[in-house]
Amino acid sequence: MELGNVSQPVYNPGLEAPRSSTPGLVEMVHGFLRLVQPNALPVGGCIVAGGWQWGRGAARSCRVPVLVYELGFLVCVAIGLLFIILVPLVGCCFCCCRC
């Protein structure tokens, strides 16, 4: 088995869409993922030999690019939590307080 150049891997131009019986659903999921996270992970000098070093001085500057990278997922989580809290509350108000 040939590993190639491990330190500088060469990637193929792109992935093929999986062949499935629901191509519309697959396109919708890929569209959502491209919308939420369009950029590559900014790893620059943030990863050190022992893993992520969040508490160290030099690695504190790495938090901002990673949080910006994850911003789409954070917004989706915030909207999801808002719906989880507000939908039952509004339903309860409509059921109990019919004005």
Buried (B, 14 or more C-beta within 10 A) or exposed (E): EEEEEEEEEEEEEEEEEEEEEEEEEBEEEEEEEEEBBEEEEEEEEBEEEEEEBEEEEEBEEBEEBBEEBBEBEEEBEEEEEEEEEEEEEEEEEEEEEEE
